[in-house]
């Protein structure tokens, strides 16, 4: 294994983690957005607050990891991407900042109007951020980012492949979050809410699958290099993703929510891995390969050392945090005593007190 490939693999591992963990985080905003009015949507919004509250900041550590690894390990391609795709990048980052701030401010709002406003900003930003991140991935995969960084700031991402990948990104996040929230509701004994989320997840999963199949035609014409990779070396992984998605729908239908989370994660991770394999060995498709775009050997070696240290220090801590949020103690004690439930009760009563 070459040094460049090792760093690229470590970088892409961060992309996979962000797609799964950050994706479920983003997708919760879709369900918040479509939960209904203050009274009808209060149980679902309370569940969302409880489910993502302890981990939403930790999930976005992976975005920082990916950007730093990319900037340090493959600086030329990073510069070219930041220059050409500055519009969707800025919009995605604004969305991430707004959703985080609004998620926090909503809990401490003094009036119902303020809570609604922050809730709308949180939910809308949660949909727009993954869409723009998806368009960036589609632009890279379709060869619209020149090595010189002088690509058109609009046509580089307002094109068939980027727009389809943006839509798929939103759907995938919503599907993943729906499966997780359904399992959370069932584990807490909220059968009515679990039934509602089950139907939501089935619909979102079916629609997202249809969009994926619809995207194959424009991708074949618009991104031939990616298409060739998807149909050859990435084909087994893409097949695994399809099987994972179908299995998740079947498990949801049969109300096997715990197992559905495993297959949903498998489906999302596999589709991301398939994209990486389909694009390999290009960092910028048809422009710069992994070998050509890599930084100095000493820098790459230092990055691998930093990754090893992070794996030993950060990964166990994040794993333990996720374990705690899935424990019976958290589900029994976290919500009744939490501010999320307090906010829900105040919404239900139609009053807001300081």
Secondary structure, DSSP 8 states (H G I E B T S, - for coil): --HHHHHHHHHHHHHHHIIIIIHHHHHHHHHHHTS-SHHHHHHHHHHHHHHHTTTHHHHTHHHHHHHHHHHHHSHHHHHHHHHHTHHHHHHHHHHHHHHHHHHHHHHT-SSHHHHHHHHHHHHHHHHHHHHHHHHHHHHHHTT-S-TTS---TTTTTSSHHHHHHHHHHHHHHHHHHHHHHHHHHHHTT-HHHHHHHHHHHHHHHHHHHHHHHHHHHHHHHH-HHHHHHHHTTTHHHHHHHHHHHHHHHHHHHTT-HHHHHHHHHHHHHHHHHHHHHHHTTEEETTTEEHHHH---HHHHHHHHHHHHHHIIIIIHHHHHHHHHHTSHHHHHHTTTTSHHHHHHHHHHHT----
